[in-house]
Amino acid sequence: MTAISGLIRVMEKAARKAGQRLRRDFGEIEHLQVSRKGPADFVSKADQASERTLWEELRAARPDWGFELEEGGTIEGDPTKPRWVIDPLDGTSNFLHGIPHFAISIAAQEPKLDGSGWGDVIAGLVYQPITDESFWAEKTRGAWLQDKRLRVSARRHLDESLIATGIPFTGRGNIEEWTKIYLSLAPQIAGIRRFGAASLDLAWVAAGRYEGFWESGLSPWDTAAGCLLVREAGGFVSDYKGRSQPICDAEVLAGNDALHSRLHKILAGALKAG
């Protein structure tokens, strides 16, 4: 077990405090499903309350760092210091429907040395409040689930592999692009899963539960922590052209060390053929 750094402790403390509130709010969803107003407004407030808790906890610990927030937007900090990239409730639709699969995602991203923007993600944490699973990673220090070291799956054959994805919906994502990829990939693999929380999909690739993941049209807060988790667990993350970026969000293809290149070849071929 590696020593847990002060940075990870700060992130985990914030996530667990926000997660406690989300668990309590999630317990109320069942009662709201049958109400005339429905649970949507309630979930929006739960999302905002989680973000507020995370902001307060992280600001107190690192007062000069900036924020990139799903709800609150960009909050500038000291440009020479890292910033927090936060999704306070990834899997909102699951939460809304009483499905216990959602997470809090927190990442710390450092500025580029030349001041031209943002560089590497140096720490990431994905916390699942219902299962109390805390997936975390630090740059060059590996990926972990609580105190257990994570490694991507050792599977080497596509026909044994589970691949996760996010399916376009209500105007989000490119359904034609997704369909081309699906039709090329599905016949070659053991199964495709769509669980509805990209941060957890990436964490599960890092944990070896999936062999890969693809999705487009995401935002930095969806994937910032998850990209680092996969890489520190020995996997690869790129966009659909195979380019590796600190945070892949507009296009994300993650895979274990044996299969990422093969998945990329299938994906690129599917899109080129179209």
LUMLUM-939545 format. One record per residue: x negated, y, z of N, C-alpha, C, O, CB in turn; residue in one letter. Coordinates in steps of 0.1 Angstrom, whole numbers, plus 2048, in hexadecimal, padded with zeros to 3 digits. Glycine has a CB too. Layout:
XYZXYZXYZXYZXYZA/...
end
This chain:
7F87F48008008008007F780D8007EF80E80980A80080CM/7F98157F67F28227F67F782B80080382B8047F28287E8T/7EF8348057F483F80E7FD8488077FA84D7FC7E8846814A/80984B80D81385480780E86280A80B86681582185180DI/80D86A7FF80887780081388080681E87D80780487C7F2S/80E88C80A81789680F82189A80582D89D8098108A2814G/81D89B7F882789F7EE8328957EC83E8997EC81F8A07E0L/82F8887EC83A87E7EB84387F7F784F87D7F68348707E9I/83D88180384588180F84F88D80F85A88B81383C88381CR/84A89880A8538A480885F8A07FF86A8A480284B8B0803V/85C89A7F38668977EA87088C7EF87C88E7ED85F8917DDM/86B8827F68738787FB87C87D80688887A80786B86C801E/87788680F87F88C81988B894813896893818877895822K/88889C8098928A480289D89A7FC8A989D7FD88C8AD7F8A/8988907F58A18877EE8AA8807F88B687E7F589987D7E6A/8A587B8038AD87480C8B787D8138C28788168A386D817R/8B38898168BD89281C8C98958128D48958168B68A0820K/8C58978058D089A7FB8D888D7F98E488D7F78CA89F7EEA/8D18817F98D78757F78E18718028EB86B7FF8CD86A7F6G/8DE87580E8E88728198F58798169008748198E2877826Q/8F488581190188D80E9088868029148858028FD89C80BR/9008827F890687C7ED90D86F7F091886C7EB8FC8797E2L/9078677F990E85B7FE91B85E805925857802905853808R/91B86880D92886C81493287180A93E86D80B92587781ER/92E87980093787E7F693C8727ED9488727E99318887EDD/9348697EA93785D7E29428557E894B84F7E292B8557DFF/9428557F694C84D7FD95A8537FC96484D7FF94884C80BG/95A8607F89678677F696D8657E99798687E69668767F9E/9658617DF96A8607D19768577D098085A7C895F85B7C8I/97684C7D79818427D698F8497D99998467D397F8367DFE/98E8527E399B8597E799F8637DC9AB8667DB99985F7F4H/9958687D59988737CC99D86E7BE9A38757B698C87C7CAL/99A8617BB99D85B7AE9AC85C7AB9B185D7A099984D7ADQ/9B485B7B69C385B7B49C98697B69D686A7B59C98517BDV/9C18737B99C78807BB9CA8877AE9C58837A39BD8897C3S/9D48907AE9D88977A29CC89F79C9CA89F7909E48A07A4R/9C58A67A49BA8AE7A09AE8A679A9A78AA7919B58B77ABK/9AC89A7A09A189179C9948957A399489F7A99A089278DG/98A88D7A197E88F7A89738987A296989A7A79788827ABP/97689D79696C8A478E9668B079595A8B27969718A8780A/96F8B879B96A8C47A29628C07AE9588C77B29768CD7A6D/9678B67B59608B17C19528AD7BD9488B07C59688A67C7F/9508A57B29438A07AE93A8AC7AA92E8AC7AD9448977A2V/93F8B67A49388C27A09328C87AD9268CD7AD9408CC798S/93A8C97B79368CF7C492B8C67CA9228CB7D19418D27CDK/92D8B97C99238B07CF9168B27C890B8B27CF9288A17CEA/9168B37BB90A8B57B39038C27B88F78C27BA90D8B67A4D/90B8CD7B99058DA7BD9008DA7CB8F58E07CE9108E57BBQ/9078D27D49028D17E28F58CA7E38EC8CD7EA90D8CB7EBA/8F48BF7DB8E78B87DA8DC8C07D58D18C07DB8E98AB7D1S/8DE8C87CB8D48D17C68D08DB7D08C48DE7D18D98D77B9E/8DA8E17D78D78EB7E18CE8E57EC8C48EB7F18E48F07E7R/8D18D97F08C98D27FB8BB8D07F68B18D37FD8CF8C57FFT/8B98CB7EA8AC8C97E48A48D67E38988D67E78AD8C27D7L/8AB8E07DE8A48ED7DD89F8F27EA8948F77EB8AD8F77D6W/8A88F27F48A48F78018988EF80888F8F580D8B08F680BE/8998E280788E8DA80C8818DC8058778DD80C8928CB80CE/8818DC7F88758DD7F186F8EB7F18638ED7F18778D97E2L/8788F57F18739037F286C90580086290C80187F90D7F0R/8728FF80A86C90181885E8FA8188558FF81F8758FA822A/85D8EF8118508E88118458EE8088398EE80B8528D980EA/84A8F47FD8418FA7F38479077EE84C9077E383E8F07E7R/8469117F684E91E7F38499257E685192D7E184C9277FFP/83D9227E18399297D583B9217C98369267BE82A92D7D7D/8419167C984390E7BD8509127B785A9167BE8438FF7C0W/8519117AA85D9147A28669087A18638FD7A685A919795G/87290979B87B8FF7998818FE78B8839097858879007A3F/8838F278688B8F077A8978E777E8958DB7818838EA76EE/8A38ED77F8AE8E77858B98E477B8BB8EC7728B48EF791L/8C08D977C8CB8D67738D68E07748DB8E576A8D08C8775E/8DA8E37808E58EC7828E08FB7838E790477E8EC8E978FE/8D58FD78A8D190B78D8C89117838C491D7858CB90B79AG/8C39097798BA90F76F8AC9107748A890977D8C091C76AG/8A591A76E89791C77189692777C89B93177B890921765T/88E92378688A92D79187B92E79187492479389092879FI/87693A78D86893B78C86193B7998669407A3865949784E/85593679984C9367A583F93B7A183D94279684B9277ABG/8359387A982793C7A682393579982392879981D9397B2D/81F93C78E81C93578181092C78280E92477981B93F776P/80892D78C7FC92578E7FF9187967F69107977F192D794T/80B91779B80F90C7A381990379B81F9077928159107B0K/81A8F67A08248ED7998328F279B8358FB7A28238DF79FP/83B8EC7948498EE7958518E179884C8D679584F8F5789R/85C8E279E8658D67A086F8D57948748DF79086D8D87AEW/8718C978F87A8C67858848BC78B8818B178E8738C0778V/8918C078C89A8B97958A88B678E8AE8BF78889D8C17A1I/8AC8AA7908BA8A678D8C08A279A8BC89779F8BB89B782D/8CA8A979F8CF8A67AC8D989B7AC8DC8957B78D68B27B2P/8DE8977A18E888C7A08E88877918EF88B7898F68917A4L/8DF87E78F8DE8777828E786B7828E686278A8CF87377ED/8F186B7788FB86177890886777E9108607858F7855781G/90B87377A91787A77F92487377B92D872783917888779T/92486E76F93086676A93385A77393E85777692F86375CS/92885377692984777F92F84C78D93884679291B840781N/92985679292D85C79F93C85F79E94485C7A79258687A3F/94086679494E86A79295885F79296386079694F872784L/95385378C95C84878B95A83D79696083279695A84177EH/9538417A09518387AC94882C7A99488227B095E8337B0G/93F82E79F93582479C9288277A39238317A193382378CI/92381D7AB9188207B490A81F7AD9028187B29188177C0P/9098277A38FC82779B8F98357978FD83A78D8FD81D78FH/8F183C7A08ED84A79D8E184D7A58DD8457AE8F98547A1F/8DA8587A28CD85A7A98CA8697AA8D18727A48C28537A1A/8C186C7B28BA8797B38AD8787AD8A586F7B08BA87E7C2I/8A98817A489C88179E89488E7A189A89979E89E87F78ES/88888D7A68808987A98728967A386C88B7A487F89A7B8I/86D8A079B85F89F7968588AC79985E8B679A86089C787A/84B8AB79A8428B679C8398B778F8328AD78C8398B57A9A/83A8C27888338C477C8298D077D82D8DB78283D8C7770Q/81D8CE7798128D877B8128E176E8158DC7638058D277EE/80E8ED77080C8F67647FF8F275C7F68ED76280B905768P/7FF8F574F7F38F37477E98FD74C7EC9087507F68F5738K/7DC8F974B7D19027507D090F7487CC91974E7C48FA74FL/7D490F73B7D391B7337DF9247357E092E72E7D1918725D/7E992073E7F59287407FF9287358089317357F1936743G/7FE91E72C80791E72081491772281B9157197FF919714S/81691272E82290A73082090073B818902744827904724G/8288F573A8278EB7458208DE73F8228DA7348358E7749W/8188D87488108CD7458158C074B8218BD74A8028CF749G/80C8B87518108AB7568198AB7628188B476A8038A4759D/8218A176382989E76F81F89777981988D77583689576CV/81E89D78581489778E81A88E79981388779F80C8A3795I/82788F79A82E8877A483D8867A084389079B82D88C7B2A/84387A7A285187979F85886F7A98518667AE853874791G/8648717AB86C8697B487A8677AF8808717AC86C86E7C3L/87F85B7AF88D8587AB8938517B788E8467BA88E85079EV/89D8577BD8A38517C98B284D7C68BA8557C28A285B7D5Y/8B58407C98C283B7C78C983A7D58C68327DD8C282D7C0Q/8D28447D88D78457E68DF8387EA8DF8357F68E08507E7P/8E68317E18EE8267E58E681A7E98E98137F38F88237DAI/8DC8177E18D380C7E48C78107ED8C08077F28CE8067D7T/8C681C7F08BA8227F88AD81E7F28A381B7F98BB81C806D/8AC81D7E58A081B7DE8998287DA89F8307D48A28127D1E/88C8297DD8848357DA8798317D186F82B7D687F83B7E7S/87A8347C486F8317BB86783E7BA86C8497B887582E7ACF/85A83D7BB8518497BB8448467B483F83A7B484F84E7C9W/83E8507AF83184F7A982985C7AA82F8677AB83384B79AA/81C85B7AA8138667A980986379E80585879C80C8697B6E/80586E7977FC86D78C7EF8667917E986B79B7F987B786K/7EB85B78A7DF85378D7E084B7997D684479D7D385C78ET/7EB84B7A17EC8437AD7F68387AD7F98327B77F084D7B8R/7FC8367A180582B79F81482E7A28178397A68018207A8G/81C8247A082B8267A282F81C7AD8298117AE833823795A/8398207B483D8187C084C8187C28538217BE83681E7CDW/85180D7C885E80C7CD85D80B7DC8598007E18678017C7L/8608157E485D8167F284E8137F384581B7EF86580B7FAQ/84A8087FA83B8057FB8377FA7F282C7F47F583980280AD/83E7F67E883B7EB7DF8367F17D283D7F97CB8477E27DDK/82A7ED7CD8247F27C182D7ED7B58317E17B58167ED7BFR/82F7F67AC8377F27A082E7EF7948247F67928427FD79DL/8327E678C82C7E377F8387E07758427DA7788227D7780R/8367E576983F7E275E8407D375C8377CC76083C7EA751V/84B7CF75684D7C17538417BB74B83B7C274385A7BF74BS/83E7AE74D8347A77468397A073A83279973382D79D74FA/8467A173784C79A72B8457A071E8437AC71C85B79C72BR/84379671583C79A7098447976FC84079A6F182F792708R/8507926FE85878E6F38667966F386C7976FD85B77F6F3H/86979C6E88757A36E788279B6EA88B7A06F08777A96D9L/88278F6E688E7866E88907836F789A77C6FA88D77A6E0D/8877876FF88878570E88B79271588C79272187C77E714E/88C79D70D88B7AA7138997B17158A27AF70C8837B370BS/89B7B87208A77C07228A27CF71F8987D47258AC7BF730L/8AA7D67178A77E47148B37EC7188BE7E97158A47E6704I/8B07F771F8BA8007238BC80C71A8B280F7128B7806731A/8C781271A8C981E7118D48277178DB8237218CE819703T/8D68327118E183B7148E983D7078E38406FC8DC849719G/8F683B7078FE83B6FB90484A6FA90984F7039098316FCI/9038506EE90985D6EC91885D6EF91F8536ED9078616DDP/91C8696F492A86A6F892F8786F79278816F992C865707F/93B87B6F59428886F59398936F093789D6F794788B702T/9348916E492C89C6DE91D89C6E29158A46DD9328A96E1G/9198946EB90B8936F09048886E990987C6E990A8926FFR/8F888B6E38F08806DD8F487F6CE8FE8846CA8F28736E4G/8EC8776C78EE8746B98F38666B78EB85D6B88E18776B1N/9008646B59058566B490084F6A88FE8436A89148576B4I/8FE85669D8F984F6918EA84A6938E783F68F8F9859685E/8E28536998D484F69C8D48436A68CD8396A48CD85A6A2E/8DC8446B08DD8396BA8E182C6B48DC8216B78E683D6C6W/8EB82D6AB8F18206A58E681A69C8E580D69C8FD82469DT/8DE8216958D481C68D8CA8146958C58096928CD827685K/8C681A6A18BC8146AA8C28076AF8BC7FD6B08B881D6B5I/8CF8086B48D57FD6BA8D67F16B08D37E56B48E38006BFY/8DA7F46A48DC7E969A8CF7E26968CE7D66938E27EE68DL/8C47EA6978B77E46948B17DC6A08AA7D269F8AD7EF690S/8B47E16AC8AE7DC6B88B67D06BE8B07C66C28AC7E66C3L/8C37D16BF8CB7C76C68C97B96C28C97B06CA8DA7CB6C4A/8C87B66B58C67A86B18B97A26B58B87966B58C77A76A2P/8B07AA6BA8A27A56BD8A07A36CC89579E6D08987AE6B7Q/8A97A86D48A67A86E38B17A06EB8BB79C6E58A67B66E8I/8AE79E6F88B77967008C379E7048CE7987078AF79170CA/8C37AB7048CF7B27088CC7C17098C07C570A8D47AD715G/8D77C97098D67D870A8DF7DC7158EA7D67178DA7DF6FDI/8DA7E571E8E27E97298E47F97298DB8007258DB7E5737R/8F07FD72D8F280B72E8F980E73B90480B73D8FC810722R/8F08127458F58147538F88227568FE8257618EB80F75CF/8F482C74E8F983A7508F18437598F684D75E906839755G/8E484075B8DB8497638CD84775E8C683D7628DC846773A/8C88507568BB84F74F8B084E7598A68467568B985A745A/8B08557648A585576D8A48477738998427758A885F779S/8AF8407768AE83377B8AA8297708A381F7738BC82F781L/8AF82B7648AA82275989B8227588958187578B082774BD/89582E75888682F75888082976487682276388283D756L/88682B77088082577C88181677B87880F78088882A788A/88B81177588D8027748837FC76987F7F176A89B7FF770W/88080475F8758007568687FF75E8617F575C87380A74AV/86580976685980876E8597FC77884E7F777A858815777A/8657F977D8667ED7868677E077F8677D67868727EF78FA/8667E07728677D376B8757CD7698767C176585E7C9771G/87F7D576D88D7D076B8917D075D8997C87588967D7774R/88D7DA75588E7DB7478817DB7408777DE7478967E9743Y/8817D77348747D872C8737E57248687E87208737CC722E/87E7EC72387D7F871B88A80171D8947FC72387B7F670DG/88980D71789481671889382070D88882570A89581E726F/89F82470789E82F6FD8AB8376FF8B683270289D8296EFW/8A98446FC8B584D6FC8B085B6F78A485E6F88BB84F70BE/8B98626F18B58706EC8BF87A6F28CA8766F88B58716DDS/8BB8876F18C48916F68C58937058CE89970A8D288F6F1G/8BA88F70C8BA89171A8B389E71E8AF8A57158B2885721L/8B28A172A8AC8AD72F8A08A973889F89E73D8B68B6737S/8978B373A88B8B074288E8AA7508868A17558828BD744P/8988AF75789B8AA7648A089B7648A089576E8A58B376BW/8A58977588A988975789E87F75789F87475D8B288774BD/89288375288887A74F87A87D755871875754886879740T/87888975B86B88D75F86588376985987F76786C89B766A/86C87F77386787677D86686877785C861779870875789A/87086476F87085676986485475F85F84975F87D854762G/86085E75785585D74E84985975684185075285386A746C/84686176183A85E76983B85076F83184976F839868774L/84684C77484883F77A84483477083C82B77385683C77EL/84983476484582A75A83782A75783082075684D82D74DV/83183675582383675181A83175D81082A75A81F84574ER/81D83576981583177481782277880F81C77F818839781E/82281C77282480E77481E8067698207F976883380B775A/81780C75F8108067558178057478137FF73E80D7F8759G/82280D74682A80D73A82681973281D82173583880C73DG/82E81B72782C82771E83982E71C84482771C826822711F/83883B71A84484371784084C70B83685370C84984B723V/84984D7018468566F685385B6F185E8586F583E84F6EBS/8528646E685E8686DF86085E6D48588546D385D8766D9D/8698606CB86C8566C08618566B686184C6AE87A8596BAY/8588606B584D8606AC84185A6B28368596AC84A86E6A7K/8428556BF83784F6C582E8596CD8238556D182F8486BBG/8328656CE82986F6D482C86F6E383886F6E782C87D6CER/82286F6EB8238706FA82287E6FE8198866FB818868700S/82C88270682D88F70C82F88E71B833884720839897706Q/82B89872382D89773283B89473683D88B73E8298A5738P/84589A72F85389673185989472485A89D71C85B8A2739I/85D88772186588471587488571987887E72186187670FC/87B88E71288988F71589289070989C88970888B89B71ED/88E8986FF8978996F389788B6EC8A28876E78918A36E9A/88C8846ED88B8766E888386E6F28778726F58858756D9E/8888636F788085B70088084C6FC88B8466F988785C70EV/8748476FB8728396F986883470385D83770286E8356EAL/86D82B70C86482671786381771586D81171186982A725A/85881171885780371884B7FE7208428067238557FE709G/84A7F172283F7EB7298337EC71F8347EF7138427DD72DN/8277E872481B7EA71D81A7E17108147E470780F7E7725D/8217D67118217CC70582B7D06FA8297CD6EF8247BE70AA/8367D66FE8417D76F58447E56F084B7E76E684E7D26FBL/83E7EF6F68417FD6F283F7FF6E38478056DC83A8076FAH/8337FB6DE8307FD6D08397F66C783C7FB6BC8217F96CDS/83D7EA6CB8477E26C28547E96C285B7E96B88487D46C7R/8597EE6CE8657F56CE8658016C686E8056BF8697F86DDL/8598086C68588146BE8598116AF85F8196A884B81B6C2H/8528066AB85380269D86180069986580468E84A7F669BK/8697F96A18767F669D87F80269D88680469387D7EC6A7I/87D80B6A78848176A788182069B88A82669588281F6B4L/87482269987082B68E87582568087982D67786182C68DA/87481867F87981267388881467088C816665876803672G/88F81367B89E81567A8A18236768AA82566E8A5812688A/89A82D67C89D83B67889883E66A89F846663897844683L/88D83866688883B65989183564E89383B64487A835658K/89682965189F8236478AC82A6458B282A63A8A281564CA/8B083264F8BC83A64E8BA8466458C484D6438C183E65BG/
end
